[in-house]
Amino acid sequence: MEHGPPDTAERLALAALCDELRELRRECAVQTEEKRLLLSRIEAEARERRPILALLDQLLGTSGADTVRGLSSSLPGAGSGRADEETFACPDGACDRVVHAVPAGPIPRCELTGLPLISR
């Protein structure tokens, strides 16, 4: 994996993608093949820690900051989550995603890499 320092917008986009990836996969599963292929490309680029914001713009039909907002507000099931004591973060620090988990529950995993998130 490449680990160059992504800019703030890309970090936000990656965090939003990780937060909403399951829902995005479900949504794209009922969309056109073009959308499904684009999501696959976005996931591959994100795993390699390459820029994804422009690809997300294309997938969602938005641009820039609207894309990150769209990921966190327009997908089914999207919400603020639950506030619990244990928080976890990206395993390699590539994004700013924070996951709240049930204390002593299973450790959440990165939706892109499958790696366990690290405790914060």
Buried (B, 14 or more C-beta within 10 A) or exposed (E): EEEEEBEEBBBBBBBBBBBBBEBBBEBBEEEEEEBBEBBEBBBEBBBEBBBBBBBBBBBBEBEEEEBBEBBBEBBEEBEEEEEEEBBBBBBEEBBBBBBBBEEEEEEBBBBBBEEEBBEE
